[in-house]
């Protein structure tokens, strides 16, 4: 069954809002302040990505590719990422807080940065650069039922058999 493009967009926007709404749970203890001085850009991006997506098992290789693509796609991204990290370090957000009520959502540049990071992880794409396909987070919820499009999880034609 194929979904019209508008339905995919609606689904992704809705899923993105739900992910961003659930961020507050991860924000409560972002990191110790002492770690700030020794953290590399790649480590900082991976840590921020884990907080924003709520996933602790993100692939460091995909994280490095994503950071590189986001930085290449937008010259101001690195600056906004630093500001986002500083804001997360300085803020304690209650677990039941709505993302739209957080200091991150209140600042358009920080909100946009958070959305860009979450979008890159879930879609596996930054601009026209494909970062990850099968590893994109949008395929995780249905991985045990179906493989990502254009990949094969079983023998050829298995998709044609009606479920019991």
Order of alpha helices (4+ residues) and beta strands (2+ residues): alpha-alpha-alpha-alpha-alpha-alpha-alpha-beta-beta
